[in-house]
């Protein structure tokens, strides 16, 4: 079988596409939606984390003093 014959068979198979394209590609969107929801839940799990440890921040400030604006490391 030559390369040209192989291309002709591939083109012939592609022309006879049957079925509903929307139904075949539905799962791409469904998987993307599930991944988006999972990542959203991970993001929401970090909400209000700084306020959960306010007692540690107060203890650090009392021990080390209030940091100056120049000492923030940027």
LINDA-V130970 format. One record per backbone hydrogen bond with DSSP energy under -1.0 kcal/mol. NH is the residue of the N-H (numbers start at 1). CO is the residue of the C=O. Records with the same first field share a line. If there is no record, write none. Layout:
BEGIN
NH->CO ; CO
END
This chain:
BEGIN
6->2
7->3
8->4
9->5
10->6
11->7
12->8
13->9
14->10
15->11
24->20
25->21
29->25
30->26
31->27
32->28
33->29
34->30
35->31
36->32
37->33
38->34
39->35
40->36
41->37
42->38
43->39
44->40
45->41
46->43
47->44
49->46
57->53
58->54
59->55
60->56
61->57
62->58
63->59
64->60
65->61
71->68
END
